[in-house]
Each structure stands twice: as C-alpha cells, then as structure tokens.
Amino acid sequence: MSQSNTTQLTGSQLTKSQLPASHTTETVLLTQELIRRRSVTPDDSGCQEVMIERLAAIGFTIERLRFGDVDNFWAVRGDSGPTLCFAGHTDVVPTGPEENWQQAPFDATIVEGHIVGRGAADMKGSLAAMVVACERFVALHPNHSGRIAFLITSDEEGIAINGTIKVIQLLEQRNELPEWCLIGEPSSTAKCGDVVKNGRRGSLGCTLTVKGQQGHVAYPHLADNPVHRAAPALAALASEVWDNGNDFFPATSFQISNIKAGTGATNVIPGEMEVIFNFRFSTELTEQQIIQRTETLLDQHGLKYSADWNLSGHPFLTSKGELVTATVESIAEVTGMNTELSTAGGTSDGRFIAPLGVQVIELGPVNESIHKIDENTNIDDLNCLTEIYQTILSKLLA
C-alpha cells in the first residue's frame, strides 16, 4: 500500500452509496468507530461503551468491572447451560512517530481494501466481528441454548495486572467460568482462518546481576571482570538443549535481550554486569525446572550473582474438544481451508484463562502488521471472520 498509488476511500470523499458493499458492512463500520477512539493502553477511551451499547440492545446483561485505572466488562446473554465467551482487549500499543504513518493512525482510513489504523488487526477488527456475529446469531436464534459472554479489558498491551486476570479470578470465585473461550488475537498468517492458536508457550524472564570488582584495565589482577566471568556461562545457556518440544510445541528457546556493564569509560573494569534473558518454554518443562537448571549452570561457572525471575505465563494447550472441533469445521465451511493449529507466537490473555480448565482458542485476522507503523487489516478478512464467528456460535449454541 504505497502512498503514491493508493486510492483513499473515506466518508468525506465518497458517499456510502459509492463505496463497495464490502466496505460498508456493520463489521467494517464498527471497526472504524473503535479505531477512531485513541485507546492507548490502559486507556479504553470509550471503546467498551460502544460495545456495551450494542450488546445491551440484543439482551446482554452488562457488568462493568474497573480495577485500578483499567476498564473491563463482563456481559452475558442466557440463563443457563454451557458458556461461549468472546474475550479481547480494547487497548492498543502506542503509535510510534505519527509522522511516519502514511495514514493518520486513528483516522481508520480505507486504502486498497484495507482499514489502516492502530488496532485494526490487534484487535479492534476482531472485537467488531464478535459483536456483529452475535447480533446476527441472536436475530436468527433469539432463544439459543447455553450462554454467550464477553470478557473485555483495556489492560492487555500493558502490564496486565488489572484486566483479564482480575476478571477471571472474580468469575472463578463466583463459579461462573465459561466452558469455551474464543480470543480475538490476530492468529492468521496469510489469510483469515489459515492458522488458529490452540495454545501458547510459557514465558519466563530473568534479570541476572553478576558481581565483580571494579578496577583499572591496566591492573586486571587487582579487579574481577564480571563480563569475562559471565561470558562462558551465557554461552553455555545459549547452547543448552532444554527440551525437544512435542507434537504441539517447538523446543524451549533461550534468548538474551539486554546486556549492561561498565561506567562508559574505556579504562575501567566494570564492577557488575546485568543480563536480561527470556525462556519461551513448552509443556515439557516447568518454570521450576528451568530455574533450577539455569542456576545450577551458573553455579558451576563459579559466578557471584543474583537472579530476579519473572513468570509472565505458563504454557497452555487446548488439543481437542468441542471448541476446537467447532472452530476447525467453521473455518472449513466458510473459507474452504483446512486450518493449522499452532502454539507459536508470544503470550496472550489465554494464559490467565486456560489453566482454570477452560477450552481456549485464538482466532483473528492476519498478524503481519500488528504493532507496526501503518497497521492494517483486510476488509474481506474482517467480513469473513464475522461469518466464521457466527458459524462457531451456531455449532455450539444453536
């Protein structure tokens, strides 16, 4: 979508009757309305109220749940039976330099069949598709079986302590956990529905501080260089085979993201070194096993160190069940594709939901542009996603 050859189709330039029908569906219009609200995490900027108004109009009971500075809501339609919960987030990451965008990041401009804007793919397009799918399903099945629910937060792109995790804890206390949870994360690779995430790797981070003795580079015998001491240990960690993965997960990976040492002077041996690294791990390992093996290796190299560990999420997997079956079948019916089940990628709020016994899958638009300048999503994919969501609803609750 180069700037020089794009055709911009905006409401101010063309009337609605002049636009292709696919560009004026309820899903597209709602996606644009949500993008135009500058909901940089953790600010919801009114997105949830837009969704709440639509859901309340079709019979959902709304419960607004604010924790700290984070807006969340839980909405339910139906009185009993199994629950299909649509989960997602209204917050988006910062835009970066807005002057680098070819289209203003919160204008929701349509260019060459794509909506351009922060959150178009991650994940306001999915939220719009969820709402519209429910509107269509309820119109066809006003007395559907079971319950439909929404768990929406504005704290997914941030520190994620006052969002989904707080709501799901409340639902657990009330014995109100859903049986199935469909998260609208952008799972697709090339075309909507080609990949569904049925699990995620765990994420374990560590800030390692290696102690030494500061001194003059000309007198190394009077100092103790922590960089020199740590280097062999870090090389050993990087070359370690942690596991071989399994049928659903790739092998556990170790990656160093930051190294800091020294005063900035060229003639001073540093007194300490800080290393930040991360493990993305499969169900073959627990975080306790990773910590024990790592610290054993560090001890073998005789390091003086402290390690501050942070578990962002356990690995989770929904290998089979009604939700996976309904999703795979729905994608095949709507698109003709055989979808791929995958656990690749980063973490998601599924890490708070799946460990409680809930079947969780992630299905959303193509993820190629997420968090980038000129984030965008294909209009045809959004309309397709709406149809897939509606078909899943029909299979589980009609």
N, C-alpha and C positions, 0 to 999 in steps of 0.2 A: 504494500500500500504506500507507494512513494508519493510524496507530497505533490510532485509535478504532474501526475497523471490521474489524480483521484477526482471522483465526482461526488461532491458532498450533497447528501440528501437530508436536509434538516427541515423542520416545520416552518422555519422562517423563509425558506427558499422555495419549497414546493407545498402545495396543498395536499391534504391527506388523500384526496381522490387521485392525485397524480402519482403517488407512491405505489410501488408493487404491493400486492396484498400481503405478502410475507413480511413486509417491513412495518405493517400496522397491526399486527396481532396483539392481543392483550398481553402476551408474554413480552414482546418487544417493548411495548409502551410502558409496562411496569418496570422492566429492566432499566429503561431510560430514566424513569422517575426516581428510582433508587440511586442510580449513579449520580444524578444531579444533586444529591444530598452529600455534602462533604464529610463523610463519616470516618475520618482518620482515627484509628484505634487510640483510646477506647470510646470515642465519641460516636454515638449512634446517629446523631443529627436528624432524628425524626423518622428514620427508615422503618423502625419497628412499628410506629404508629400507623404508617401507611399499610403495612402488612396486617396489623391488628384490625383496622377498619374493614379490610376486605374479608378477613376470616370471620369476624363477628357477624358480618352480613349474611354468611351462609351457615350460621348456627354454632360457631365455635364459642366455647366459654374461655375467657381470657384471664390469665393470672400474670400480672406484671411483677417481676422479681428484680429489685435493684439491690446489688451488693456493692458497697463502696461507691466508686464512681462509674459502675458498669450497669447498663440496662440489659435486662434479659426478659423473656416472657415464655410462658408455658400455655399453650392453647390446646383444647381438647374438644372433639365432637364425637358424641356417642356416650352411652352409659355403661356398657359392659363388653366383655369379650376381649380378644387379643388386640393389641395396640400397634399400629404402624406409625412411628414417629419420624417426621421430617426434621432434620437438625441442620443448623448452619449458623453463619455469622454475618452481621451487617457491617462490621468494621473492616476497614481496608488499610493497607500499608501506605506510608507517605508516598507522594508522587515523585520525589526527586525534583530536580530543576524543571519547573513547568515550562520554561522557555525551550526546553529540549523536546517537548512533545509537539508532534505535527498538528494535533488537535488538542484543544484545551481539555485537561484530564477529567473535568466534571461537567462537560457540556453534553456528553453522551451522543456525539455526532455519529451519523451513519455514513460510512465510507466503503464503497465497493462491497456491499453486502455484509459488512462487519459493524458492530457497535464498538466505538473506541471510547475508553474511559477507565479510570481506576475502579477496579472492582467488577468490570464487565465479565471477566472469566472467574474471578476469585472474590466473592462468589454471588454477586447480585443477580447475575443471569439465572443461576440455579434457584435462588430464592423466588424469583418471579415465576419460573417454570413450576415450582412446587405449588405456589398459591393458585395459579391458573389451572393446573392439573386438578387440584382439589375442587375448585369451582365447577369445573366440567364434570367431575366424577359425582359430586353431590347433586348436581342438576339431573343426572341420569339415575342416581341411586340415593334418593333422599333418606331412605330407611336402610342404609347399608349395615352390614354386620360389623361387630367389633368397634374399635375407636380409631380415629385419626388424630394425631397430635403434632404439634410444632414445638421444638425446643430451639429458641433463637437467642444468640448472645451478641454482645459487641466487644468481647474480650477474647478473641481467638488469635488475632495477629499480634497481640501484646504479650503480657506476662501470664495471662490465662489463669489467674487465681480467683477471680470473682465472676466467672462466666459459667460455662457448661459444667465444670466440676462442682460448683456450688449448687446448681440446679439439680444435677443428677444425684447429689447427696441428699437433697431435700426429697426427691422422688423416692429414693431408696428408703428413707425414714418413714414415708407415708405408704410404703408397699405399693407404689404406683409406677414401677419401672415398665417400660414398653417391652414387648416381645421382640419387635423388629425396629431397627433404626436405619434410615436411609440418609446419609450425609451428602450434601451437595458439593463436596470438594471437586475441583476440576481434575477428573481422573483420566480423561481421554487423551490419546496421543496424536492421532491424525484426523479422526472423525468421531463425532459424538457417539459414545457407546462402544468404541473398539476396545477399551480397557475399563475394567471395574476393579476397584481396590477392595479386596475382601480381608485385608489385614494390613498391618504396618509393623515395621521393625521397631524395637525399643531404642531409646536414645539415652545414653549415659555419658555425662560430661565430667571433666576433671580439671581443676586448676592446680597444677603441680608447682610447688616452690622448692627449688633446690638450693641448699645453703652452701656457701663457700667462705672465703676470706678475701676481702678486698686488699689490693696492693699494687705496687708499681710493676709494669710489664717487664722492666729490666731486672727485676728481682723476683722471679716466679717462685723461688724456693721459700720466700717469705710470705707467700699468698697461697690461696687454694681456689683455682678457677672452676666455678660450678658448671660452666659451659662445657669444658673439657671432660669433667666427670660425668655429666648427663648425656653427652653425645652417644656413647656406646649403648647406654640403657634405652635411649629413644630409638636408636637403630634396631635394637632387639625387639622393642614393642612393635615397630613398624613391620618387621619381618615375621613376627609370630603368626602361626596359623591358629586362629582362635576356635574355629569350627569349620565344617564343610557345608553348612546350611542344610536344607532339606527340600522336600518336594515343593514347599510353598515359599521358602525364604532363601535368599542368597547367603553366602558366608558372611559372618560378622566382620565388619570393617573397622579399622582404627585410623583416625586422621588427626594430625596436628594442625590447628588453625592459627595459633599465635605463639610467638616466642619473644620474650623481652628480657634483656640483660644489659648491664653497663650503664655508665654515667653520661655517655656521649663523648667523653674524652678518649683519645686514641692511646693514651699511655697508662690507663687504669684497668687492672684486672677487676671484673665485677665481683661484688660480694654475694649476690644471689641471682638466680635465674628463674623466671616464671614461664611456664609452658601450659598452654590450654589445648586440650585434646578431647576427642569425642569418639565414642563407640556407637555404631548403629548395629544392633545385635538381634539375632534370631531367637526363636523359641528353643534352640539347642542350649542356650546359656541363660543363667540368671545374672542379675547385676552383682549379687554377692560373689559369684564365681569369677566374674570379670575383675572385680576389685581385688579379690584375694590373689589371683594370678598376676595382676599388674604389680601389686605391692611386693609380692614375693620376688619378682624380677628386679624391681628397684632395689630391694634389699640385697640381692645377690651382687649388685654392682657397687655396693657399699656407699650408697648416697645418703646424705643427711637431707631430709626432705619433709614437707608436709603436703598432704593431698586433700583437697576440698572437693568432694564428689557431689554431683547433682543429677538425679534421675528425672528426666523430663517425661518419660513414659515407658511402660512395659510393652513388649511386643504383644500383638493380639491377632487372632485369626478366626474368621468365620468360614470354615472349609466347606460346609454344607448346611442345608436347612431350607425352610420354606422361602426365606427372603432371597437367598442366592438363586434358588430354582426359579422363583418368580421374576427376578431381575434378568437372568440369562434368557429365559423364554420371552420376556417382553422385548428385549433388545432385538432378538431374532425376528420377532413378529413385525416390529416397527421398521427395522433397518435392513433385515435380511442377513445381518452379520452374525458370526459366531464370536462372541466377546471373549477377551482374555482376562482371566482372574489374576491379579497381581498384588504383591505386597511392597512394591518398590516405592521410592519417594521418601519424603520427610514424615514428620509426625502430624497428627490431626487430633481433633477433639474426640475421635473414636477411642483414643487411649483412656479416656475417663469413663466411657460407656460400656465397651465390650467386656472389661474384666468383671462386670457385675452380672454376666450371664446373658447379655442382650446380643442377639444376632445383628451384626453391623456390616454394612457395605457402604462404599463411597462411589457415587456416580454423578458426574458433572461434565461440563464442556471440555474442550481441548485446553491443555495447560501450558502450551508453548510460550505464551506471552505474560504469564502471571508474574506480578511484582516488577515487570519491566516498564520502561518508557513505552508509551503507546500501547498499553494493554488493550486487548480487544477480544471479541468473541463473534463467531459466525452466526448470523441471524437464522439461517436454515438449521444449524445445530441446536439453537435455543428452542425453536419450534419443534424439532424432533425430540429434544429432551422432555418437553412438556408432554408429548404423546407417550413417551416411554414411562414417565412417572404415572400418568393416568392409567396405563395398562397394568403397571405393578399394583396400583390401588385396586383395580378390578379383579386381578387374580387373587389377592389376599382378602379383600373385604366385600366384594360384590355378593 
